[in-house]
Amino acid sequence: MPRTKSTPAKLISRLVEYARIDTQSSSASATYPSTRGQRDLAGLLTRELQAKGLEVFCDENCYVYAKLPGSVKNAPAIGFLAHLDTAEDAPGKGVAPQIHENYLEGDIVLRGGVTIPASDLESYGGDTIITSDGTTLLGGDDKAGIAVIMTAIDFLLDAGRKHGDVYILFNPDEEIGKGLDKFDPDYFPVAAAYTFDGGGRGTIEYETFNAAQAKITFRGVNAHPGQGGYQTLVNAISLASAFERSLPAVDRPECTQGRHGFYYPFRLEGSAGEATLSVLVRDFETAGLEQKKKVLLDLAVPFNTRYGPGTVAIALEDQYANMKSVVNDEPQVVEIAVKAMRKAGIAQPTFPVIRGGTDGAHLSVKWGIPTPNIATGENNIHSIKEFVAVGDMVIATQVLTEIVYGFSELER
């Protein structure tokens, strides 16, 4: 794929248009998808894909499936996906993208004095940087990925080079861990896939946490606080707070990095009578995850001994598993991505671990589709300081097209 002058303009235009649509998902919602705005973006993408001549289907669950038929019939089918929703961690309504052309040096100061420090931008001298206005997140996670995929389709159509079948998936609710809950593999019959949903120029990610979630319920004993008497009143909120404080301090997200797993208490709700503490549990090793689950169960024992059986009840739910073993079984999936990176000008791709979730983990482990993640220029995600580097989006667009051509040289 040649790097034409129109490539950055297409990417910027698409990212800005998509970012303005409020697709913030909601973990409190009982619907699927969790928010209406995701349907709005899905509808727009469906129309755009239809206009390009692709075979497109948007199902009742807001999954956009598309196929670009290939001319190399014996090549394995390849898939690419990105998620429609944005995170709950920062305001997501009324996104007003700001384009900072030819960034050279210094801080970028946004509305209200919100500052993206120069230290975050030192790799991007001369690039175009896209931010929000400082009051919301940008939504480059993962609308940068959507823009990259849509622009790469243009190049595949225009280039006229032979390739195998290419499948596209845009799915909802990734940010709340439900991105593939309603996935239908019949519409995505691929040998391998790639999520385009990451930062860090030249990165290929294919190792994630093993993940579980604990819902811990604390049952108190109600009594008038002034007349309850010694030990008559048992405050469930106090129990939950004490339990949270007993989690190992060194195993908190703010104290860990690299391959170090963690406990993340992320929600506490309820009353003195009953309260619920939600905790994410993460570890790169299966045995490590099981040990962390055991720690939680063991922490409940002294509470139930002192206040009675059932005072603390823990429900554990596995969320996803490390995708590394599945990808390792198909080494050409990473090898082709490395070659694509080099053709796009990345001499030495890097392979960081993913300290978070990815739809690729679900596709890999549950459906047996090896699905690494490719960088698209996302930075400071889930915050009002989020930004996307257009140069990295250009690289990602070329990487995607080169992956398609790489798979076209394989035989099923």
Secondary structure, DSSP 8 states (H G I E B T S, - for coil): ----THHHHHHHHHHHHHHTS--B--TT--SSSSSHHHHHHHHHHHHHHHHTT-EEEE-TTS-EEEEE--S-TTS--EEEEEES-B-SSS--SS---EEETT--SS-EE-GGG-EE-HHHHTT-TTS-EEE--SSS---HHHHHHHHHHHHHHHHHHHH------EEEEEES-GGGT-TTTT--GGG---SEEEEE---STTBEE--B-EEEEEEEEEE-B---TTT--TTT-B-HHHHHHHHHHHS-GGGSGGG--TT--EEEEEEEEE-SSEEEEEEEEEESSHHHHHHHHHHHHHHHHHHHHHH-TTSEEEEEEEEE---HHHHHTSTHHHHHHHHHHHHTT-SS-B---BSS--HHHHHHHHH-----EE--SEESTTSTT-EEEHHHHHHHHHHHHHHHHHHHT---
